[in-house]
Each structure stands twice: as structure tokens, then as C-alpha cells.
């Protein structure tokens, strides 16, 4: 029996959606960053993803999971010391990236052009 992927509606109700917001600025209109909310231990951190490598579906690990590979840059650490950015942070931003990819996949149930995240951004108050 094949496990069915969650619908877009189910994904949009995922609690992770309360842990981040999309941020844009007039200075960098072609760049969207991620801001972490008070629902995380990293409130106020702003980062952006760099190169993202989607996993090869034939290379499932021992836990039957596929691991995303990605680069990121922290643009604002909100005073959080570097040593706090550990495996918990990396897992959080990996989960957020997975959520973004799945929600924005054109094959997602009910997906249409108006669902593009560019239509769902807020401007950053951080200048």
C-alpha cells in the first residue's frame, strides 16, 4: 500500500506555518527571505536559502526518509549566539524548506497560478 501525500489544505494547516513568515524588501525585490516567529526558539532570525538539492528517490536512508541538501545564509541573528544555531535550528529550517517545496509543487492538489508564494509575502521591518 502506497502512503498518500497530504493535500495542500492539510499542509496549510500544519503547525509549522506559524513558525515562519516570508519577508521581502524594496532594496532586494527579487529576494525572498524567511523570518522565524515567536513560535520558535529562534525568534527574529532572518535567513535565506541558497542552493537546494532535491533527494534522489532511490536513495532512501535507513529510516525510510529522503534528506534534502541545502545551503543557507543567516542575514539577521537577532542577538542569538552562534553556538545556539545547532541541529535543532538546522532541522527547523529543513522542515520549513520541505513544507515550502511541497506546498508550492505544481502537482499539489488544487494548485493554480494564484497560489504562488510571491502573492503571499510581507515586507520586512528590518532594514
Phi and psi in radians as a Rosetta constraint file:
Dihedral C 1 N 2 CA 2 C 2 CIRCULARHARMONIC -1.545 0.35
Dihedral N 2 CA 2 C 2 N 3 CIRCULARHARMONIC 2.324 0.35
Dihedral C 2 N 3 CA 3 C 3 CIRCULARHARMONIC -1.307 0.35
Dihedral N 3 CA 3 C 3 N 4 CIRCULARHARMONIC 2.253 0.35
Dihedral C 3 N 4 CA 4 C 4 CIRCULARHARMONIC -1.484 0.35
Dihedral N 4 CA 4 C 4 N 5 CIRCULARHARMONIC 2.400 0.35
Dihedral C 4 N 5 CA 5 C 5 CIRCULARHARMONIC -1.212 0.35
Dihedral N 5 CA 5 C 5 N 6 CIRCULARHARMONIC 2.649 0.35
Dihedral C 5 N 6 CA 6 C 6 CIRCULARHARMONIC -1.167 0.35
Dihedral N 6 CA 6 C 6 N 7 CIRCULARHARMONIC 2.680 0.35
Dihedral C 6 N 7 CA 7 C 7 CIRCULARHARMONIC -1.327 0.35
Dihedral N 7 CA 7 C 7 N 8 CIRCULARHARMONIC 2.906 0.35
Dihedral C 7 N 8 CA 8 C 8 CIRCULARHARMONIC -1.070 0.35
Dihedral N 8 CA 8 C 8 N 9 CIRCULARHARMONIC -0.696 0.35
Dihedral C 8 N 9 CA 9 C 9 CIRCULARHARMONIC -1.062 0.35
Dihedral N 9 CA 9 C 9 N 10 CIRCULARHARMONIC -0.723 0.35
Dihedral C 9 N 10 CA 10 C 10 CIRCULARHARMONIC -1.135 0.35
Dihedral N 10 CA 10 C 10 N 11 CIRCULARHARMONIC -0.713 0.35
Dihedral C 10 N 11 CA 11 C 11 CIRCULARHARMONIC -1.146 0.35
Dihedral N 11 CA 11 C 11 N 12 CIRCULARHARMONIC -0.658 0.35
Dihedral C 11 N 12 CA 12 C 12 CIRCULARHARMONIC -1.222 0.35
Dihedral N 12 CA 12 C 12 N 13 CIRCULARHARMONIC -0.298 0.35
Dihedral C 12 N 13 CA 13 C 13 CIRCULARHARMONIC -1.608 0.35
Dihedral N 13 CA 13 C 13 N 14 CIRCULARHARMONIC -0.085 0.35
Dihedral C 13 N 14 CA 14 C 14 CIRCULARHARMONIC -1.035 0.35
Dihedral N 14 CA 14 C 14 N 15 CIRCULARHARMONIC 2.345 0.35
Dihedral C 14 N 15 CA 15 C 15 CIRCULARHARMONIC -1.001 0.35
Dihedral N 15 CA 15 C 15 N 16 CIRCULARHARMONIC -0.369 0.35
Dihedral C 15 N 16 CA 16 C 16 CIRCULARHARMONIC -1.114 0.35
Dihedral N 16 CA 16 C 16 N 17 CIRCULARHARMONIC -0.406 0.35
Dihedral C 16 N 17 CA 17 C 17 CIRCULARHARMONIC -1.125 0.35
Dihedral N 17 CA 17 C 17 N 18 CIRCULARHARMONIC -0.314 0.35
Dihedral C 17 N 18 CA 18 C 18 CIRCULARHARMONIC -1.560 0.35
Dihedral N 18 CA 18 C 18 N 19 CIRCULARHARMONIC -0.041 0.35
Dihedral C 18 N 19 CA 19 C 19 CIRCULARHARMONIC -1.708 0.35
Dihedral N 19 CA 19 C 19 N 20 CIRCULARHARMONIC -0.125 0.35
Dihedral C 19 N 20 CA 20 C 20 CIRCULARHARMONIC -2.627 0.35
Dihedral N 20 CA 20 C 20 N 21 CIRCULARHARMONIC 2.792 0.35
Dihedral C 20 N 21 CA 21 C 21 CIRCULARHARMONIC -2.371 0.35
Dihedral N 21 CA 21 C 21 N 22 CIRCULARHARMONIC 2.682 0.35
Dihedral C 21 N 22 CA 22 C 22 CIRCULARHARMONIC -1.484 0.35
Dihedral N 22 CA 22 C 22 N 23 CIRCULARHARMONIC 2.408 0.35
Dihedral C 22 N 23 CA 23 C 23 CIRCULARHARMONIC -2.179 0.35
Dihedral N 23 CA 23 C 23 N 24 CIRCULARHARMONIC 2.394 0.35
Dihedral C 23 N 24 CA 24 C 24 CIRCULARHARMONIC -2.297 0.35
Dihedral N 24 CA 24 C 24 N 25 CIRCULARHARMONIC 2.883 0.35
Dihedral C 24 N 25 CA 25 C 25 CIRCULARHARMONIC -2.504 0.35
Dihedral N 25 CA 25 C 25 N 26 CIRCULARHARMONIC 2.717 0.35
Dihedral C 25 N 26 CA 26 C 26 CIRCULARHARMONIC -1.144 0.35
Dihedral N 26 CA 26 C 26 N 27 CIRCULARHARMONIC -0.558 0.35
Dihedral C 26 N 27 CA 27 C 27 CIRCULARHARMONIC -1.154 0.35
Dihedral N 27 CA 27 C 27 N 28 CIRCULARHARMONIC -0.614 0.35
Dihedral C 27 N 28 CA 28 C 28 CIRCULARHARMONIC -2.249 0.35
Dihedral N 28 CA 28 C 28 N 29 CIRCULARHARMONIC 1.278 0.35
Dihedral C 28 N 29 CA 29 C 29 CIRCULARHARMONIC -1.159 0.35
Dihedral N 29 CA 29 C 29 N 30 CIRCULARHARMONIC -0.378 0.35
Dihedral C 29 N 30 CA 30 C 30 CIRCULARHARMONIC -1.640 0.35
Dihedral N 30 CA 30 C 30 N 31 CIRCULARHARMONIC 0.138 0.35
Dihedral C 30 N 31 CA 31 C 31 CIRCULARHARMONIC -2.127 0.35
Dihedral N 31 CA 31 C 31 N 32 CIRCULARHARMONIC 2.236 0.35
Dihedral C 31 N 32 CA 32 C 32 CIRCULARHARMONIC -1.948 0.35
Dihedral N 32 CA 32 C 32 N 33 CIRCULARHARMONIC 2.252 0.35
Dihedral C 32 N 33 CA 33 C 33 CIRCULARHARMONIC -1.916 0.35
Dihedral N 33 CA 33 C 33 N 34 CIRCULARHARMONIC 2.984 0.35
Dihedral C 33 N 34 CA 34 C 34 CIRCULARHARMONIC -2.001 0.35
Dihedral N 34 CA 34 C 34 N 35 CIRCULARHARMONIC 2.295 0.35
Dihedral C 34 N 35 CA 35 C 35 CIRCULARHARMONIC -1.946 0.35
Dihedral N 35 CA 35 C 35 N 36 CIRCULARHARMONIC 2.314 0.35
Dihedral C 35 N 36 CA 36 C 36 CIRCULARHARMONIC -1.567 0.35
Dihedral N 36 CA 36 C 36 N 37 CIRCULARHARMONIC 2.456 0.35
Dihedral C 36 N 37 CA 37 C 37 CIRCULARHARMONIC -1.687 0.35
Dihedral N 37 CA 37 C 37 N 38 CIRCULARHARMONIC -3.125 0.35
Dihedral C 37 N 38 CA 38 C 38 CIRCULARHARMONIC -1.181 0.35
Dihedral N 38 CA 38 C 38 N 39 CIRCULARHARMONIC -0.161 0.35
Dihedral C 38 N 39 CA 39 C 39 CIRCULARHARMONIC -1.343 0.35
Dihedral N 39 CA 39 C 39 N 40 CIRCULARHARMONIC -0.010 0.35
Dihedral C 39 N 40 CA 40 C 40 CIRCULARHARMONIC -2.128 0.35
Dihedral N 40 CA 40 C 40 N 41 CIRCULARHARMONIC 2.987 0.35
Dihedral C 40 N 41 CA 41 C 41 CIRCULARHARMONIC -1.441 0.35
Dihedral N 41 CA 41 C 41 N 42 CIRCULARHARMONIC 0.043 0.35
Dihedral C 41 N 42 CA 42 C 42 CIRCULARHARMONIC -2.148 0.35
Dihedral N 42 CA 42 C 42 N 43 CIRCULARHARMONIC 0.640 0.35
Dihedral C 42 N 43 CA 43 C 43 CIRCULARHARMONIC -0.950 0.35
Dihedral N 43 CA 43 C 43 N 44 CIRCULARHARMONIC 2.319 0.35
Dihedral C 43 N 44 CA 44 C 44 CIRCULARHARMONIC 1.563 0.35
Dihedral N 44 CA 44 C 44 N 45 CIRCULARHARMONIC -0.150 0.35
Dihedral C 44 N 45 CA 45 C 45 CIRCULARHARMONIC -1.273 0.35
Dihedral N 45 CA 45 C 45 N 46 CIRCULARHARMONIC 2.373 0.35
Dihedral C 45 N 46 CA 46 C 46 CIRCULARHARMONIC -2.122 0.35
Dihedral N 46 CA 46 C 46 N 47 CIRCULARHARMONIC 2.286 0.35
Dihedral C 46 N 47 CA 47 C 47 CIRCULARHARMONIC -2.524 0.35
Dihedral N 47 CA 47 C 47 N 48 CIRCULARHARMONIC 2.961 0.35
Dihedral C 47 N 48 CA 48 C 48 CIRCULARHARMONIC -2.389 0.35
Dihedral N 48 CA 48 C 48 N 49 CIRCULARHARMONIC 2.640 0.35
Dihedral C 48 N 49 CA 49 C 49 CIRCULARHARMONIC -1.491 0.35
Dihedral N 49 CA 49 C 49 N 50 CIRCULARHARMONIC 2.571 0.35
Dihedral C 49 N 50 CA 50 C 50 CIRCULARHARMONIC -1.841 0.35
Dihedral N 50 CA 50 C 50 N 51 CIRCULARHARMONIC -2.255 0.35
Dihedral C 50 N 51 CA 51 C 51 CIRCULARHARMONIC -1.163 0.35
Dihedral N 51 CA 51 C 51 N 52 CIRCULARHARMONIC 2.286 0.35
Dihedral C 51 N 52 CA 52 C 52 CIRCULARHARMONIC -2.093 0.35
Dihedral N 52 CA 52 C 52 N 53 CIRCULARHARMONIC 2.261 0.35
Dihedral C 52 N 53 CA 53 C 53 CIRCULARHARMONIC -2.005 0.35
Dihedral N 53 CA 53 C 53 N 54 CIRCULARHARMONIC 2.056 0.35
Dihedral C 53 N 54 CA 54 C 54 CIRCULARHARMONIC -1.303 0.35
Dihedral N 54 CA 54 C 54 N 55 CIRCULARHARMONIC 2.495 0.35
Dihedral C 54 N 55 CA 55 C 55 CIRCULARHARMONIC -1.253 0.35
Dihedral N 55 CA 55 C 55 N 56 CIRCULARHARMONIC 2.640 0.35
Dihedral C 55 N 56 CA 56 C 56 CIRCULARHARMONIC -1.354 0.35
Dihedral N 56 CA 56 C 56 N 57 CIRCULARHARMONIC 2.083 0.35
Dihedral C 56 N 57 CA 57 C 57 CIRCULARHARMONIC -1.076 0.35
Dihedral N 57 CA 57 C 57 N 58 CIRCULARHARMONIC -0.299 0.35
Dihedral C 57 N 58 CA 58 C 58 CIRCULARHARMONIC -1.468 0.35
Dihedral N 58 CA 58 C 58 N 59 CIRCULARHARMONIC -0.101 0.35
Dihedral C 58 N 59 CA 59 C 59 CIRCULARHARMONIC -1.944 0.35
Dihedral N 59 CA 59 C 59 N 60 CIRCULARHARMONIC 1.035 0.35
Dihedral C 59 N 60 CA 60 C 60 CIRCULARHARMONIC -1.275 0.35
Dihedral N 60 CA 60 C 60 N 61 CIRCULARHARMONIC 2.362 0.35
Dihedral C 60 N 61 CA 61 C 61 CIRCULARHARMONIC -1.371 0.35
Dihedral N 61 CA 61 C 61 N 62 CIRCULARHARMONIC -3.086 0.35
Dihedral C 61 N 62 CA 62 C 62 CIRCULARHARMONIC -1.099 0.35
Dihedral N 62 CA 62 C 62 N 63 CIRCULARHARMONIC -0.348 0.35
Dihedral C 62 N 63 CA 63 C 63 CIRCULARHARMONIC -1.704 0.35
Dihedral N 63 CA 63 C 63 N 64 CIRCULARHARMONIC 0.275 0.35
Dihedral C 63 N 64 CA 64 C 64 CIRCULARHARMONIC 1.011 0.35
Dihedral N 64 CA 64 C 64 N 65 CIRCULARHARMONIC 0.685 0.35
Dihedral C 64 N 65 CA 65 C 65 CIRCULARHARMONIC -2.154 0.35
Dihedral N 65 CA 65 C 65 N 66 CIRCULARHARMONIC 2.642 0.35
Dihedral C 65 N 66 CA 66 C 66 CIRCULARHARMONIC -1.837 0.35
Dihedral N 66 CA 66 C 66 N 67 CIRCULARHARMONIC 2.335 0.35
Dihedral C 66 N 67 CA 67 C 67 CIRCULARHARMONIC -1.794 0.35
Dihedral N 67 CA 67 C 67 N 68 CIRCULARHARMONIC 2.218 0.35
Dihedral C 67 N 68 CA 68 C 68 CIRCULARHARMONIC -1.293 0.35
Dihedral N 68 CA 68 C 68 N 69 CIRCULARHARMONIC 2.539 0.35
Dihedral C 68 N 69 CA 69 C 69 CIRCULARHARMONIC -2.008 0.35
Dihedral N 69 CA 69 C 69 N 70 CIRCULARHARMONIC 2.291 0.35
Dihedral C 69 N 70 CA 70 C 70 CIRCULARHARMONIC -2.682 0.35
Dihedral N 70 CA 70 C 70 N 71 CIRCULARHARMONIC 2.733 0.35
Dihedral C 70 N 71 CA 71 C 71 CIRCULARHARMONIC -1.900 0.35
Dihedral N 71 CA 71 C 71 N 72 CIRCULARHARMONIC 2.719 0.35
Dihedral C 71 N 72 CA 72 C 72 CIRCULARHARMONIC -2.640 0.35
Dihedral N 72 CA 72 C 72 N 73 CIRCULARHARMONIC 2.758 0.35
Dihedral C 72 N 73 CA 73 C 73 CIRCULARHARMONIC -2.236 0.35
Dihedral N 73 CA 73 C 73 N 74 CIRCULARHARMONIC 2.274 0.35
Dihedral C 73 N 74 CA 74 C 74 CIRCULARHARMONIC -1.516 0.35
Dihedral N 74 CA 74 C 74 N 75 CIRCULARHARMONIC 2.088 0.35
Dihedral C 74 N 75 CA 75 C 75 CIRCULARHARMONIC -1.625 0.35
Dihedral N 75 CA 75 C 75 N 76 CIRCULARHARMONIC -0.500 0.35
Dihedral C 75 N 76 CA 76 C 76 CIRCULARHARMONIC -2.541 0.35
Dihedral N 76 CA 76 C 76 N 77 CIRCULARHARMONIC 2.089 0.35
Dihedral C 76 N 77 CA 77 C 77 CIRCULARHARMONIC -1.647 0.35
Dihedral N 77 CA 77 C 77 N 78 CIRCULARHARMONIC -0.060 0.35
Dihedral C 77 N 78 CA 78 C 78 CIRCULARHARMONIC 0.930 0.35
Dihedral N 78 CA 78 C 78 N 79 CIRCULARHARMONIC 0.602 0.35
Dihedral C 78 N 79 CA 79 C 79 CIRCULARHARMONIC 1.368 0.35
Dihedral N 79 CA 79 C 79 N 80 CIRCULARHARMONIC 0.086 0.35
Dihedral C 79 N 80 CA 80 C 80 CIRCULARHARMONIC -1.396 0.35
Dihedral N 80 CA 80 C 80 N 81 CIRCULARHARMONIC 2.222 0.35
Dihedral C 80 N 81 CA 81 C 81 CIRCULARHARMONIC -1.076 0.35
Dihedral N 81 CA 81 C 81 N 82 CIRCULARHARMONIC 2.571 0.35
Dihedral C 81 N 82 CA 82 C 82 CIRCULARHARMONIC -0.926 0.35
Dihedral N 82 CA 82 C 82 N 83 CIRCULARHARMONIC -0.664 0.35
Dihedral C 82 N 83 CA 83 C 83 CIRCULARHARMONIC -1.165 0.35
Dihedral N 83 CA 83 C 83 N 84 CIRCULARHARMONIC -0.285 0.35
Dihedral C 83 N 84 CA 84 C 84 CIRCULARHARMONIC -1.337 0.35
Dihedral N 84 CA 84 C 84 N 85 CIRCULARHARMONIC -0.294 0.35
Dihedral C 84 N 85 CA 85 C 85 CIRCULARHARMONIC -1.489 0.35
Dihedral N 85 CA 85 C 85 N 86 CIRCULARHARMONIC 1.369 0.35
Dihedral C 85 N 86 CA 86 C 86 CIRCULARHARMONIC -1.906 0.35
Dihedral N 86 CA 86 C 86 N 87 CIRCULARHARMONIC -2.718 0.35
Dihedral C 86 N 87 CA 87 C 87 CIRCULARHARMONIC -1.058 0.35
Dihedral N 87 CA 87 C 87 N 88 CIRCULARHARMONIC -0.584 0.35
Dihedral C 87 N 88 CA 88 C 88 CIRCULARHARMONIC -1.106 0.35
Dihedral N 88 CA 88 C 88 N 89 CIRCULARHARMONIC -0.720 0.35
Dihedral C 88 N 89 CA 89 C 89 CIRCULARHARMONIC -1.139 0.35
Dihedral N 89 CA 89 C 89 N 90 CIRCULARHARMONIC -0.824 0.35
Dihedral C 89 N 90 CA 90 C 90 CIRCULARHARMONIC -1.079 0.35
Dihedral N 90 CA 90 C 90 N 91 CIRCULARHARMONIC -0.699 0.35
Dihedral C 90 N 91 CA 91 C 91 CIRCULARHARMONIC -1.139 0.35
Dihedral N 91 CA 91 C 91 N 92 CIRCULARHARMONIC -0.739 0.35
Dihedral C 91 N 92 CA 92 C 92 CIRCULARHARMONIC -1.041 0.35
Dihedral N 92 CA 92 C 92 N 93 CIRCULARHARMONIC -0.873 0.35
Dihedral C 92 N 93 CA 93 C 93 CIRCULARHARMONIC -1.253 0.35
Dihedral N 93 CA 93 C 93 N 94 CIRCULARHARMONIC -0.437 0.35
Dihedral C 93 N 94 CA 94 C 94 CIRCULARHARMONIC -1.201 0.35
Dihedral N 94 CA 94 C 94 N 95 CIRCULARHARMONIC -0.728 0.35
Dihedral C 94 N 95 CA 95 C 95 CIRCULARHARMONIC -1.129 0.35
Dihedral N 95 CA 95 C 95 N 96 CIRCULARHARMONIC -0.675 0.35
Dihedral C 95 N 96 CA 96 C 96 CIRCULARHARMONIC -1.129 0.35
Dihedral N 96 CA 96 C 96 N 97 CIRCULARHARMONIC -0.785 0.35
Dihedral C 96 N 97 CA 97 C 97 CIRCULARHARMONIC -1.052 0.35
Dihedral N 97 CA 97 C 97 N 98 CIRCULARHARMONIC -0.790 0.35
Dihedral C 97 N 98 CA 98 C 98 CIRCULARHARMONIC -0.998 0.35
Dihedral N 98 CA 98 C 98 N 99 CIRCULARHARMONIC -0.818 0.35
Dihedral C 98 N 99 CA 99 C 99 CIRCULARHARMONIC -1.028 0.35
Dihedral N 99 CA 99 C 99 N 100 CIRCULARHARMONIC -0.814 0.35
Dihedral C 99 N 100 CA 100 C 100 CIRCULARHARMONIC -1.061 0.35
Dihedral N 100 CA 100 C 100 N 101 CIRCULARHARMONIC -0.791 0.35
Dihedral C 100 N 101 CA 101 C 101 CIRCULARHARMONIC -1.093 0.35
Dihedral N 101 CA 101 C 101 N 102 CIRCULARHARMONIC -0.828 0.35
Dihedral C 101 N 102 CA 102 C 102 CIRCULARHARMONIC -1.150 0.35
Dihedral N 102 CA 102 C 102 N 103 CIRCULARHARMONIC -0.773 0.35
Dihedral C 102 N 103 CA 103 C 103 CIRCULARHARMONIC -1.124 0.35
Dihedral N 103 CA 103 C 103 N 104 CIRCULARHARMONIC -0.592 0.35
Dihedral C 103 N 104 CA 104 C 104 CIRCULARHARMONIC -1.644 0.35
Dihedral N 104 CA 104 C 104 N 105 CIRCULARHARMONIC 0.043 0.35
Dihedral C 104 N 105 CA 105 C 105 CIRCULARHARMONIC -1.152 0.35
Dihedral N 105 CA 105 C 105 N 106 CIRCULARHARMONIC 2.224 0.35
Dihedral C 105 N 106 CA 106 C 106 CIRCULARHARMONIC -1.002 0.35
Dihedral N 106 CA 106 C 106 N 107 CIRCULARHARMONIC -0.445 0.35
Dihedral C 106 N 107 CA 107 C 107 CIRCULARHARMONIC -1.398 0.35
Dihedral N 107 CA 107 C 107 N 108 CIRCULARHARMONIC -0.096 0.35
Dihedral C 107 N 108 CA 108 C 108 CIRCULARHARMONIC -1.075 0.35
Dihedral N 108 CA 108 C 108 N 109 CIRCULARHARMONIC 2.474 0.35
Dihedral C 108 N 109 CA 109 C 109 CIRCULARHARMONIC -0.967 0.35
Dihedral N 109 CA 109 C 109 N 110 CIRCULARHARMONIC 2.213 0.35
Dihedral C 109 N 110 CA 110 C 110 CIRCULARHARMONIC 1.350 0.35
Dihedral N 110 CA 110 C 110 N 111 CIRCULARHARMONIC 0.137 0.35
Dihedral C 110 N 111 CA 111 C 111 CIRCULARHARMONIC -1.258 0.35
Dihedral N 111 CA 111 C 111 N 112 CIRCULARHARMONIC 2.392 0.35
Dihedral C 111 N 112 CA 112 C 112 CIRCULARHARMONIC -2.509 0.35
Dihedral N 112 CA 112 C 112 N 113 CIRCULARHARMONIC 3.077 0.35
Dihedral C 112 N 113 CA 113 C 113 CIRCULARHARMONIC -1.008 0.35
Dihedral N 113 CA 113 C 113 N 114 CIRCULARHARMONIC -0.550 0.35
Dihedral C 113 N 114 CA 114 C 114 CIRCULARHARMONIC -1.280 0.35
Dihedral N 114 CA 114 C 114 N 115 CIRCULARHARMONIC -0.125 0.35
Dihedral C 114 N 115 CA 115 C 115 CIRCULARHARMONIC -1.541 0.35
Dihedral N 115 CA 115 C 115 N 116 CIRCULARHARMONIC 0.072 0.35
Dihedral C 115 N 116 CA 116 C 116 CIRCULARHARMONIC -1.085 0.35
Dihedral N 116 CA 116 C 116 N 117 CIRCULARHARMONIC 2.355 0.35
Dihedral C 116 N 117 CA 117 C 117 CIRCULARHARMONIC -1.109 0.35
Dihedral N 117 CA 117 C 117 N 118 CIRCULARHARMONIC -0.345 0.35
Dihedral C 117 N 118 CA 118 C 118 CIRCULARHARMONIC -1.062 0.35
Dihedral N 118 CA 118 C 118 N 119 CIRCULARHARMONIC -0.390 0.35
Dihedral C 118 N 119 CA 119 C 119 CIRCULARHARMONIC -1.532 0.35
Dihedral N 119 CA 119 C 119 N 120 CIRCULARHARMONIC 0.072 0.35
Dihedral C 119 N 120 CA 120 C 120 CIRCULARHARMONIC -2.366 0.35
Dihedral N 120 CA 120 C 120 N 121 CIRCULARHARMONIC 0.899 0.35
Dihedral C 120 N 121 CA 121 C 121 CIRCULARHARMONIC -2.042 0.35
Dihedral N 121 CA 121 C 121 N 122 CIRCULARHARMONIC 2.796 0.35
Dihedral C 121 N 122 CA 122 C 122 CIRCULARHARMONIC -2.207 0.35
Dihedral N 122 CA 122 C 122 N 123 CIRCULARHARMONIC 2.659 0.35
Dihedral C 122 N 123 CA 123 C 123 CIRCULARHARMONIC -1.397 0.35
Dihedral N 123 CA 123 C 123 N 124 CIRCULARHARMONIC 2.413 0.35
Dihedral C 123 N 124 CA 124 C 124 CIRCULARHARMONIC -1.258 0.35
Dihedral N 124 CA 124 C 124 N 125 CIRCULARHARMONIC 2.466 0.35
Dihedral C 124 N 125 CA 125 C 125 CIRCULARHARMONIC -1.524 0.35
Dihedral N 125 CA 125 C 125 N 126 CIRCULARHARMONIC -0.096 0.35
Dihedral C 125 N 126 CA 126 C 126 CIRCULARHARMONIC -1.526 0.35
Dihedral N 126 CA 126 C 126 N 127 CIRCULARHARMONIC 2.119 0.35
